[in-house]
């Protein structure tokens, strides 16, 4: 048993180290049209990227680089490029000098009238074809994908959902808990994205880690009469409000298309929900498979469930405690 506990702790510590990538920004390339066929480009590389591996950007053949400050880790390189006929339909390539560091790339292009388009490229894609002027269909497709990608790149949000599932246990209670979480983070995501409510992002990120740590503590106690176990929907709603501010910070970084503001917000939120539902279904399938395996091996699932909950509490609590201390110290250092 102790070997299994140490294995869970080692896995959780490894997860906490690997998940630092969620706090780091992707490679961010922002292109702003200054006048006809003239663009200002701002590139920001994440802190995890080594100086010797800072990428170069290759523009379409007919583009000319007028000015450049090179790229740096912070605040970012700024360039001025001229592209006769505009960038729409052209290809922008990213070239890493040493190796592909397997980070996502966030592209954002804004025209002279303020209309913006965004795209997130997975680590294995290093070429972006600049799209034509957006309409609601392209906005719906792109922001649905952005929301889905964000939830799966954010292990802290998924770990909170996993904790809710372990706390609620029964399908109906899981449904209520996840519904409360969904309703709450949809509210604060909308309010924060529209600028109606603002909170310091470093503090929000620290409190998100604390919410996971709280769930881990509740699981470890195993008190069936606790408020969390009796009213999971109330708990998930309160913490969901907090997580919504985390989603909003990502959406604010990406930006919303000026002409299709409502579509961008709605479909980003739907993408987050689609990613969350996919996770719940996958986790539920794993639990069902574990139960069937226990039955096949003549093991008592009711007896094994409490021990599994404790091990799950450690798997959630160790990285959450690490994130909380790291993010809290970062918030006060900023």
Buried (B, 14 or more C-beta within 10 A) or exposed (E): EEEEEEEBBEBBEEBBEEBBBBBEBBBBBBBBBEEEBBBBBBBBBBEBBEEEEBBEBBBBEEBEEEEEEEBBBEEBBBBBBBBEEBBBEBEBEBEBEEEEBEBBBBBBBBBEEEBBBBBBBEEEEBEBEBBEEBEBEBBBEBBBBBBBBBBBBBBBBBBBBBBBBBBBBEEEBBEBBBBBBBBBBBBBBBBBBEEEBEBEBBBBBBBBBBBBBBBBBBBBBEEEEEEBBEBBBBBBBEBBBBBBBBBBBBBBBBBBBBBBEEBBBBBBBBBBBBBBBEBBEEBEEEBEEBBEEBEEEEEEBEEEBEEBBBBBBBBBBBBBBBBBEBBBEEBEEE
